[in-house]
Amino acid sequence: MTTFDRWKFTGKVYLWHYSQNARNFPGWHLTADAAGCQSLIELFKLLGTTSSPTTRRISVTPPTREILSVPNSGILPWKAPDRLVLTFHSDPRAWQITEANQVAEFVFGHSWLSQLQAGISGIGQGQGDYSIGNPNVPSQRLWFWWQSSPLKNA
């Protein structure tokens, strides 16, 4: 068994999208606790060493009022999936976000790894309020948000 095969998600990841006001808050929104950030960073580093397609599934924690207050949208209706499927695709430019049956799936290729890693790393450093993905398709954007209280070990 390789190190990659032994990777298991630890921590919490918060993922949601707004069901109204998609003009101001389009796409998907993500933050994580310190352990979740570290775990995702480890996964992205491991994916950077392979070209083989792979899929990993993780549980999603619904965002709290405190988390929703960071983008100043705590009063807007939102929806969070139960699970997140991360699919590393063989096409380096692949990027797609879909949702069905309470499962969000992010399909991404190698060319997105550094941006994903930087976004997750930034959460622990109080950075965020920006998105990556297809700028011409708002529903395909992934926004990164810091935690309202500082993260330790992120």
C-alpha positions in Angstrom: 0.0 0.0 0.0 1.4 3.4 -1.0 1.3 6.6 1.1 -1.3 7.9 -1.2 -3.5 4.9 -0.6 -3.2 5.4 3.1 -4.4 9.0 3.0 -7.5 9.6 5.1 -9.2 12.9 5.7 -9.1 14.3 9.2 -10.7 17.5 10.5 -13.7 19.4 9.2 -14.4 20.9 5.8 -17.3 23.4 5.4 -18.7 23.6 1.9 -21.9 25.4 0.8 -23.5 27.5 -1.9 -26.2 30.2 -1.7 -29.6 29.4 -3.1 -30.3 33.2 -3.6 -28.2 36.2 -4.6 -26.0 34.1 -6.9 -25.0 37.4 -8.5 -23.0 38.5 -5.4 -22.1 35.1 -4.1 -21.9 32.7 -7.1 -20.5 29.2 -7.0 -19.3 27.2 -4.1 -17.8 28.4 -0.8 -15.2 26.5 1.3 -13.4 26.8 4.5 -11.9 24.1 6.9 -10.6 23.8 10.4 -6.8 23.5 10.9 -6.8 19.7 10.7 -9.0 19.8 7.6 -6.7 22.3 5.9 -3.6 20.2 6.7 -5.3 17.0 5.5 -6.4 18.6 2.2 -2.9 20.1 1.6 -1.4 16.6 2.1 -3.8 15.2 -0.4 -3.0 17.9 -3.0 0.8 17.3 -2.5 0.3 13.6 -3.1 -1.8 14.2 -6.2 1.0 16.3 -7.5 3.2 13.2 -7.6 0.9 11.2 -9.8 -0.9 11.4 -13.1 -3.3 8.6 -12.3 -7.0 9.6 -12.0 -8.3 9.0 -8.5 -11.3 9.8 -6.3 -11.5 10.6 -2.6 -14.7 11.1 -0.5 -15.0 13.2 2.6 -17.8 14.3 4.8 -18.9 17.9 4.8 -19.8 19.8 8.0 -22.6 22.4 7.5 -21.3 26.0 8.0 -22.0 27.7 11.3 -23.5 31.2 11.6 -19.9 32.3 12.6 -18.5 30.8 9.4 -21.3 32.3 7.3 -20.6 35.7 8.8 -17.1 35.9 7.2 -18.5 36.5 3.7 -21.1 38.8 5.4 -23.9 36.6 4.1 -25.2 34.9 7.2 -28.8 35.7 6.5 -28.9 34.4 2.9 -30.4 30.9 2.4 -27.7 28.4 1.8 -27.3 24.7 1.1 -24.5 22.3 2.1 -24.0 18.8 0.7 -23.4 15.9 3.0 -20.3 14.7 1.2 -17.6 16.0 -1.1 -16.1 13.8 -3.8 -12.7 15.0 -5.0 -11.9 13.5 -8.4 -8.4 14.0 -9.8 -8.8 13.9 -13.6 -6.2 12.9 -16.2 -6.9 16.1 -18.2 -4.6 18.6 -16.5 -7.1 21.5 -17.3 -10.2 19.7 -16.0 -12.5 21.7 -13.7 -16.1 21.0 -13.0 -18.3 21.3 -9.9 -21.6 19.4 -9.8 -24.1 18.4 -7.1 -26.6 15.6 -7.0 -28.3 13.8 -4.1 -26.5 15.8 -1.4 -23.1 15.0 -2.9 -20.9 17.7 -4.4 -18.2 16.5 -6.8 -15.1 18.6 -7.7 -13.4 17.3 -10.8 -10.0 18.9 -11.3 -6.7 18.3 -13.1 -3.1 18.8 -12.3 -3.0 22.4 -13.4 -5.3 23.4 -10.6 -3.3 21.7 -7.7 -1.2 24.7 -6.9 -4.2 27.1 -6.7 -6.1 24.6 -4.6 -3.2 24.2 -2.2 -2.6 27.9 -2.0 -6.3 28.5 -1.3 -6.4 25.9 1.5 -3.1 27.1 3.0 -4.4 30.7 3.0 -7.4 29.8 5.1 -5.1 29.2 8.1 -3.4 32.5 7.4 -6.5 34.5 7.4 -6.7 34.8 3.6 -9.7 34.4 1.4 -12.5 36.3 -0.3 -11.4 35.1 -3.7 -12.3 32.3 -6.0 -10.8 30.0 -8.6 -12.4 28.1 -11.5 -14.0 29.2 -14.7 -14.5 33.0 -14.5 -17.2 32.8 -17.3 -19.4 30.3 -15.5 -20.2 31.6 -12.0 -21.6 28.3 -10.8 -18.1 26.8 -11.4 -16.3 29.1 -9.0 -14.8 27.9 -5.7 -14.4 30.6 -3.1 -12.0 30.3 -0.2 -12.9 31.9 3.2 -10.8 32.3 6.4 -12.1 31.3 9.8 -13.3 34.1 12.0 -11.0 32.9 14.8 -7.4 32.1 14.0 -6.5 28.5 13.1 -3.7 26.7 14.9 -1.3 24.5 13.0 -2.7 25.4 9.5 
